[in-house]
Amino acid sequence: MDGELGAFLRSRREAVQPAQVGLATGARRRTPGLRRAELATLAQVSIEYLTRLEQGRDTRPSPEILAALADALLLDDADREHLRQLAAANHSRSLCPGERPAVSRTVRPTVRAVLDALRDSPAYVLNRLGDVLAWNDPFDRLARPLGLFDGHRPNLVWFVLSDERARDHFPDWAQLADHQVAELHRLRQGDRATDDFAERLARTVGAPFTQRWQRRPVTAPVTGVRGLRHPEVGLLRLTYETLEFADSDHQRLVVHLPADAATAAGLDRLQGRLPGHLRSVAG
């Protein structure tokens, strides 16, 4: 996490447009977003102190300064929480240094039983790196024709960012890529394995990943509707719901439901069921 607090503050400073905080936008402005001096004025801190924070030479700001910076940067709830966690991590590391547990690669038998119980809805379990650890038969029938399971260790983040087929399968590929990178960054929390994974993605994918990673996103919706061009049944609109297990190192269950009648019929065909077996959800 060395330097992460300062890098996060800098990324958010560069994302705020002067007009958003009532400042004039000059033609000679060369830096993206706010200047350091402008943020210092808005947050009522010295430029020297803000410089030390952004350069990682001061990593333990007071709660009052964090709140002032968050207000000045117009941070949403997710960014405020992430900023607080970064400051707390720096403080606790000096009091109780230690390594984060290894990335989980297995799921509990009861979690597998839950997957099996979801007989009609595609569902799968991810770890904090986006590895697909377990899935049910409906998801296998949905995802295998896409190419997700071609490798020996399926990973949703890697597939979306590095496999060219993903751009064809997902009409909203850019938003899906944003989502996957945000989830990866949100769950990072100083994990060396996540940083190593991000470095491999950067070498393999390049700008489509690095530009998203450098923005340090942390907001990823846990529910929504996603389009999918399926090679066997055509365009589907799938509602997804994400449930995180409290005691399993950020493992999370993702369940897909049909968002309209046409998608319900398409999923029925994939599963070899008679039409009308699934009902679409509102939204």
N, C-alpha and C positions, 0 to 999 in steps of 0.2 A: 504493500500500500504506500510505499515511499513516494511522496510527491503527488499522491492522488487527490488530496484535499485541495491543493493549489491548482492542479490541472482541472478539477471539476469547477472551481470558482472561475477560472479563466475561460473555460468553455461556455459557461453561462453568461459571463460578461460579454463575450463576443457574439452571443446570440440575441442580445437585447438591442433593438434599434433605438437611437436617440429619441425619436418622436414618441416612442412608447412611454418615456419618462419625462416628456415635456421639454426636451432639448432640441435645438435647431440642428438640422442636417446640412453640414457645409459641403461644398463641392470639393474641397481640399482634404477631406477626411480620408485617411489611408488605412486606418485600422478597422476591422469588422466590429460592429457593435459599439459598445461604450469604450471610451478611453479609460485608462486606469484612474486618472485624476477625476474624471466625472463620477465614476463609481465611488471613489473615496469621499467625494463631496456629498453624494446622495446618502451614503451610509454613515457619514460623520465619523470617519476614521482617517488617519493620516495616510498619505500616499506611500510613505516609507513602510508603514505597517502592512498595508495591502500588498505591497511588493514582496515583503518577506513571506506573507501567506501564499501568494501565487508561486513563488520560487521554492516553496517547501522549507524555508528557513525558520518558520514558525508554524507549528502544526496543532497548537492547542488554544485556539481562540476561546474567549468566554462565551457563554450562552447569549449574552446581550449583543455581542458583536456578530455572532452567527445570525441572530434574529434581524439585526439591522441590515446585514448583507443580503439575507433572504428577501427582505422587504424591498430593498433597492433593486434587486435583480428580478423582481416579480415572479419568484419561484412558486410553482404549484405545490400541492401537498406532497406528491411523490418526491420532488426534488428537495424539498425542505427536510423530509425524513432521511433521504440519502445523505444530505449534507450533515445532518446531526449524527448519523451513523459513522461517517468518515471521521468526524471530530472525536466521537466516543472511541472508535477503534484506535486512533493514535494515542489517546489517553490510557486505555486499558492495556495496550501493548507494552507501554513503559512500566505498568504495574504488574502485569502477568503475561509475559511473552510466551508464545507457543504456536504450534502449527495447527492449521485447520485439519479436521479429519479427512481421510482420503475420499475421493469421489465414489459415491455408491454405485455399484454395478449389479446389485440384485434387489429383488423386491420380496416383501413378506408373502408367505403363502396366503394370508387372508386378503392381501391386495390382489393376488391372482384370482382368488375366488370371486372378488368383486367384479373383475374384468369378465370372467366367465358368466357371471350373472347378468351382465349387460348383453343379452343375446341378440338384440335387435339393433343396437346403436354402436357405430364404430368408436372404439375407445382405446387409449394407450397410456403408458406411464413413461415420463421423462425424468432424467436426473438433471443436475444443475448445468451440465454441459450440453444438454439437448440430446443425449443418447436415448434411443427408444429401447427401454429395458424390457417391456412386456406389452402385449397387445392381444386383443380378442380376434375372433375369426372375421367379424364384419369389417374391422379395420384392415385386416390382412387382404381381404377381397377388394377393399377400396384402394389401398396404398401400393400393393405389390405391382399392379400394372403401371404405376407411375415411375417405378424404378427405385423407390425408397429402400427396398430390401435387397438391392443388388450386391452391396458390400457385406462383409462379415460382421460388422458392428454398425447397424443403422443409426444415423445421427441426423436429426431434423434440421439443425442449424447448418450443418455441412451440406446437406442435400439442397436446401433452399438457396444458399449462397454460391455453391460451386458447380452444381449440376445444371447444364443448359436446359435440360428438359423442364426444370422447375419454372422457368420463365414462360414456357408454353402452357404448362398445366394451370398456373395461377394467374388469372386476369389482373389481380391486384398485387402482383409480385413485389413491387417496391414497398408497399405497406407491410406485406408479410415479412420482407427482409428487415425492415425497421423493427418490427415486432420481435423477431428472433434475436436480433442484436441487443435490443433493450432488455429482454429476458436474461440473456447471457451476462450483460453488464450488471443488472440488478442483483443477480445472485452471486456475483464475483466475490465481493467482500474479502479481498486480500488473498484469494485462493491462487496459489502458484499454478495448479493444474489448469485453471481457466486462462491464466495469462499465456501458458504454453500453447493451449488450444487456439487462443486468439492469434498468437504469432504464426502458427501453421496456417490458419485461415488467411492472414495477411499475405504470407508468401504465395499461397495458392490462388487466391481470389483477387488480391490487389485492391484497387480503389473502391469497388462496390462494397467491400467490407471495411476497409480502413477509414473511409470517410464517415461511415456510420459509427464506428467504434470511437473515433476521436471526438465525436459530439457527446460522448458519455451519456447515452440515453438511459433512463431508468423507468420510464412509464410504459407499461405493456398491458393492454386491456385483458382482463381475465374472461371476458365474454364478448361475443360479436357474431357477425356473419361473414363468411369467407366464400368466394367463388372458386370453383374447381372445374377445369375442363378435363373430364375423364375420358380416356381413349375408348372405353367400352360403352358408356351410357350418356356421353355428352356433358353439357353444362349442368353443374350442380350448385346449389346455394346451401351451404351448411352452417348452421348455428353451432358455435363451440362454447363450452363451459369448462373452466379450469378450476380444479380443486387441489389445494396443496396439503400434503400430509404433514401434520405438526411435528412428528418425531422421526423423520426419515431423511434428513439432510436435503431439504428442498425438493424431494421427489413430488411430482404433481401428476394428477390424473386429468386427461383431456378427453371429453366426450363430445361427439358430433351428433347433431340432430338435424333432420331436414327442415329447411326454412320455408319451403313451399311445396305444393302438391306435386309439381313436376320432379322435384328432388326426391320426395318420398317414393314416387314410382320408380325413379332411377335406382335408388338403394334397394328397393324390392327386387328389381331385375338382377342386380349384382349378387344378392343373397339367394336367388333362385326361388323367391317367394311369389305368391299371387299378388297382383296389384291391390293396393289398399291396406296392406298389413301395417305399414307405418303411417302415422299422422304427423303432419307438419306442425311446427310450433309458430306462434305469433311472433312478428318482428322481422 
